[in-house]
Amino acid sequence: MEYDVNLECIKPFGTLKNFVDGWERDGASLAVFVNGTKVVDLWGGYADLQAARKWKQAGLGYLDTPITEEIAADHNRMREILENEHPKWEPGRKNGYHPFTFGWIVDQIVRHVDEKKRSIGQFLREEITNPHHIDYHIGLPLEEEYRVARVTVPSMWERFAEVLYDWRVSWYFLALWKLARDTPLSRAVNNPSWLQAVDKCTMNNPEYHRLEQAAALGIGNARSLAAIFNLVATKKLIGDQMLNRLQHHYNNDTDVIFDDKIAKGHGFLYLPLHRAGTEFLVGHTGHGCQQVAYDLKNKISIAYVSNGLKTGLYNLCRTYSKLQDAVYDIVESKLSNQANVL
């Protein structure tokens, strides 16, 4: 299979083997900003492999009420459901990942506190993405649909290949077992039932791309995600006080949904790093290894997205971990050179 790999960066970025070795079966992009400047912008592969279409430039972890497509498109009905749902655990005593509900909750908060009563998608567009010329959407305009890449799920062999590369990825099969039973994870992932991305991907449905579902249906690329986080680094979105608060997570307890310890705070995950003097990255890793994170110490924002979903997450995702290692090899080399000069 022949892939075109496009690269814009200050110096050659050597880790392109993900495509050569077949680890990226479709397409992927990586972007890195340092001190407000874009230094890496890498994209390659296919937006739709079968068509040979290449890439271009609160305690409510789940809902008891079945969410239909009609309900999801009606923010007033979603508000009523959220208001009438009982918390699944005592807020403040436990915590859990909100794979879908977080998006609807944020939308309702924005609609209530914004003076113009805008939706989350409209607020993002008018206050952040349009003014800064960032190509990211929550609620995609119909005329932009032709640009959306087709998302594919990994085959079972591809999942096993990831496990063979790093046995820690075997947690996925435990997750499958939990999804097949009545567990907090299955309740969180299976409602709405029409949004699927495990054994098939219904998120390719263009009608769903119109929905302003901030937790699962944001549409963009690595460049746009890294650019949004770069606005944080350059203090165009938040000030010094909030930036300082991001230095500390406020929760590192067992997550009710995943039944595992996950450091969280201020709407972000705190992803362990321990490189270049940094203990963690502030950001989020998502299903299939989509992620964006910010290094507060070194002022680096890094984003990776792929329409060929993976099994592992963050540093257990072999395609991303190789790229992140390459970034920090360069960072540590520069820091070492600076120390030698001093």
C-alpha positions in Angstrom: 0.0 0.0 0.0 1.4 3.4 -1.0 1.0 6.3 1.4 1.7 10.0 0.9 3.2 11.6 4.0 3.1 15.4 4.2 5.4 17.2 6.7 5.8 20.8 7.7 8.3 21.4 10.5 11.3 23.4 11.5 13.7 20.4 11.4 13.2 16.9 9.8 11.0 14.8 12.0 12.2 11.2 11.6 9.4 9.0 12.9 7.3 8.2 9.8 7.6 4.4 10.3 4.1 4.1 11.5 2.9 4.3 7.9 5.7 2.2 6.5 5.3 -0.6 9.1 1.5 -0.8 8.6 0.6 0.5 12.0 -1.5 3.2 10.4 -4.0 1.4 8.2 -5.9 4.6 7.2 -4.8 8.1 7.9 -3.4 10.1 10.8 -2.1 13.6 11.7 0.2 15.0 14.4 0.7 18.6 15.3 3.0 20.2 17.9 3.2 23.8 19.1 6.1 25.1 21.2 6.0 28.5 22.9 3.1 29.5 20.6 4.9 28.4 17.4 3.8 25.5 15.2 6.9 23.3 14.8 5.4 20.0 13.5 2.5 19.5 11.2 2.4 15.9 9.9 -0.4 14.2 8.0 -0.7 11.2 5.7 -2.5 8.2 4.6 -6.2 7.9 3.6 -9.3 9.7 4.6 -11.2 6.8 3.0 -9.0 3.8 2.2 -11.7 1.9 0.2 -12.3 4.9 -2.0 -8.6 5.8 -2.1 -9.5 9.3 -0.9 -6.3 10.7 0.7 -6.1 13.2 3.6 -6.2 16.8 3.0 -4.9 19.8 4.5 -21.7 15.5 38.0 -22.2 12.1 38.9 -24.0 11.4 35.7 -21.6 9.0 34.0 -24.5 7.5 32.2 -28.3 8.0 31.8 -31.1 5.7 32.7 -33.4 7.3 30.1 -32.7 5.9 26.6 -31.5 8.7 24.3 -32.9 8.5 20.8 -31.6 10.5 17.9 -34.6 12.8 18.1 -34.0 13.5 21.8 -30.3 14.1 21.2 -31.1 16.8 18.6 -33.5 18.6 21.0 -31.6 20.5 23.7 -34.8 21.3 25.6 -35.6 17.6 26.0 -32.0 16.9 26.9 -32.1 19.6 29.6 -35.3 18.0 31.1 -33.6 14.5 31.1 -30.4 15.8 32.7 -32.4 17.7 35.4 -34.5 14.7 36.3 -31.8 12.0 36.3 -30.6 10.9 39.7 -26.8 11.0 40.2 -25.3 7.5 39.8 -23.0 8.1 42.8 -22.7 10.7 45.4 -21.1 13.8 43.8 -17.8 14.6 45.6 -17.4 11.2 47.1 -16.7 9.2 43.9 -15.8 10.1 40.3 -16.3 8.5 36.9 -15.7 9.2 33.3 -18.6 10.7 31.4 -18.2 9.4 27.8 -21.4 11.0 26.4 -23.1 12.8 29.2 -20.3 15.3 29.6 -21.0 16.7 26.2 -24.7 17.3 26.9 -24.0 18.8 30.4 -21.4 21.3 29.0 -23.9 22.3 26.3 -26.6 23.0 28.9 -24.1 25.0 31.1 -23.1 27.2 28.2 -26.7 27.8 27.2 -27.5 28.9 30.7 -24.5 31.1 31.5 -23.9 32.7 28.1 -25.6 36.1 27.8 -26.6 35.2 24.2 -27.9 31.8 25.2 -25.8 30.1 22.5 -25.2 26.4 22.1 -21.8 24.9 22.8 -21.1 24.6 19.0 -22.1 28.2 18.3 -20.2 29.5 21.3 -17.0 27.6 20.2 -17.4 28.8 16.6 -18.0 32.5 17.4 -15.7 33.0 20.4 -12.8 30.6 19.7 -12.4 28.9 16.3 -13.6 31.5 13.9 -11.6 34.5 15.4 -8.5 32.4 15.5 -9.0 30.7 12.1 -9.1 27.2 13.6 -10.8 24.4 11.6 -12.6 22.5 14.4 -16.4 21.9 14.7 -19.0 20.8 17.2 -22.0 20.6 14.9 -20.5 20.4 11.4 -22.0 22.5 8.7 -23.5 20.4 5.9 -21.3 22.0 3.3 -18.2 20.8 5.1 -19.2 17.1 5.2 -17.2 16.2 2.1 -14.0 16.8 4.1 -14.7 14.3 6.8 -12.6 11.2 6.9 -14.2 7.8 7.3 -13.4 6.2 10.7 -12.7 2.5 10.8 -12.4 0.1 13.7 -9.5 -2.3 14.1 -9.9 -6.0 13.2 -9.4 -8.5 15.9 -6.0 -9.4 14.5 -4.9 -5.8 14.7 -6.1 -5.7 18.3 -4.0 -8.8 19.0 -1.0 -7.3 17.2 -1.2 -4.3 19.6 -1.3 -6.7 22.6 1.7 -8.6 21.3 3.6 -5.4 21.0 2.6 -4.3 24.6 0.8 -6.8 26.8 -0.7 -4.0 28.8 -3.1 -3.3 26.0 -4.9 -6.6 27.0 -7.0 -4.4 29.3 -9.2 -4.0 26.2 -10.5 -7.5 26.4 -11.4 -7.0 30.1 -13.3 -3.9 28.8 -15.1 -6.1 26.2 -16.2 -8.4 29.0 -17.6 -5.5 31.0 -19.4 -4.1 27.9 -21.2 -7.5 27.6 -22.5 -7.3 31.1 -24.6 -4.8 33.2 -21.7 -2.7 34.5 -21.2 1.1 34.8 -19.0 0.9 31.7 -21.7 -0.8 29.6 -24.4 1.7 30.8 -22.1 4.6 30.0 -21.1 3.4 26.5 -24.3 1.8 25.3 -26.6 4.8 25.7 -27.2 6.2 23.2 -27.2 2.8 21.5 -27.0 4.3 18.0 -23.6 5.9 18.6 -21.1 3.0 18.2 -17.4 2.7 17.7 -16.3 -0.6 19.1 -17.2 -3.4 16.6 -18.6 -1.0 14.0 -18.6 2.8 13.6 -21.9 4.4 13.2 -20.3 7.8 13.9 -19.6 7.9 10.1 -23.3 8.8 9.6 -23.3 12.4 8.3 -26.6 13.1 10.1 -24.8 12.6 13.4 -22.2 15.2 12.5 -24.8 17.9 12.7 -25.3 17.1 16.4 -23.6 19.4 19.0 -22.3 16.5 21.1 -19.1 17.9 22.6 -18.0 14.6 24.2 -18.1 12.4 21.2 -18.7 14.3 17.9 -16.1 17.0 17.7 -14.7 17.1 14.2 -11.2 18.4 13.4 -7.6 17.3 12.9 -4.4 17.4 14.9 -3.5 20.9 13.8 -6.8 22.3 15.0 -6.7 20.5 18.3 -3.1 21.6 19.0 -4.0 25.1 17.9 -6.8 25.3 20.5 -4.5 24.2 23.3 -1.9 26.6 22.0 -4.4 29.4 22.8 -4.1 28.3 26.4 -0.3 28.4 26.3 -0.4 31.9 24.9 -3.0 33.0 27.4 -5.5 34.0 24.8 -8.2 31.8 26.4 -7.4 31.9 30.1 -5.2 34.0 32.4 -2.3 33.3 34.7 -4.5 32.4 37.6 -6.3 29.6 35.8 -3.1 28.5 34.1 -1.6 28.1 37.6 -4.6 26.1 38.8 -4.0 23.6 36.0 -0.7 22.7 37.6 -2.5 20.5 40.1 -5.1 17.7 39.6 -7.7 17.4 42.3 -8.6 13.7 42.0 -6.6 10.5 41.6 -9.2 8.0 42.9 -10.6 4.9 41.3 -12.8 5.8 38.4 -16.3 4.3 38.8 -16.7 3.7 35.1 -13.3 2.2 34.3 -12.6 0.7 37.7 -9.1 2.1 37.5 -7.1 5.0 39.0 -7.2 8.1 36.7 -5.8 11.5 37.7 -8.3 14.2 36.7 -8.9 17.9 37.3 -10.5 21.0 35.8 -12.1 18.9 33.0 -8.8 17.3 31.9 -6.9 14.1 32.4 -3.4 14.3 33.9 -1.4 11.9 31.7 1.9 10.7 33.2 5.0 11.6 31.3 8.2 12.0 33.4 10.3 13.4 30.6 12.0 16.8 30.1 11.3 17.7 33.7 7.6 17.2 33.3 5.6 14.8 35.4 2.4 14.9 33.4 0.6 16.3 30.4 -2.8 18.1 30.9 -5.3 17.1 28.3 -7.3 14.1 27.2 -6.9 10.8 25.5 -10.0 9.3 23.8 -11.4 6.2 22.2 -9.2 4.9 19.4 -6.2 6.9 20.6 -7.4 10.4 19.6 -5.7 12.8 21.9 -4.5 16.3 22.7 -2.4 17.5 25.7 -0.4 20.4 27.0 3.0 20.4 28.7 2.8 23.2 31.2 6.5 23.3 32.0 7.9 23.3 28.5 4.9 25.1 26.9 4.3 22.3 24.3 0.9 21.4 22.9 0.7 18.1 21.1 -2.2 16.5 19.3 -2.7 13.2 17.4 -5.8 11.9 15.6 -6.3 9.0 13.3 -9.4 7.8 11.4 -8.0 4.2 11.8 -9.0 3.6 15.4 -6.5 1.9 17.7 -6.9 -0.3 20.8 -4.4 1.2 23.2 -4.7 4.7 24.7 -2.1 7.4 25.3 1.3 5.7 26.0 -0.2 2.3 25.3 -1.0 3.4 21.8 2.1 2.4 19.9 1.6 4.8 17.0 1.2 7.8 19.3 3.8 6.8 21.9 6.5 6.6 19.1 5.7 10.1 18.0 5.6 11.5 21.5 8.9 9.9 22.3 10.4 11.5 19.1 9.1 14.9 20.2 10.6 14.6 23.7 13.9 13.2 22.4 14.2 16.5 20.6 13.1 18.5 23.6 15.5 16.8 26.0 18.4 17.2 23.5 17.8 20.9 23.3 17.6 21.2 27.1 20.8 19.2 27.4 22.6 21.5 24.9 21.3 24.6 26.7 22.7 23.2 30.0 26.1 22.5 28.4 26.3 26.1 27.1 25.6 27.4 30.5 
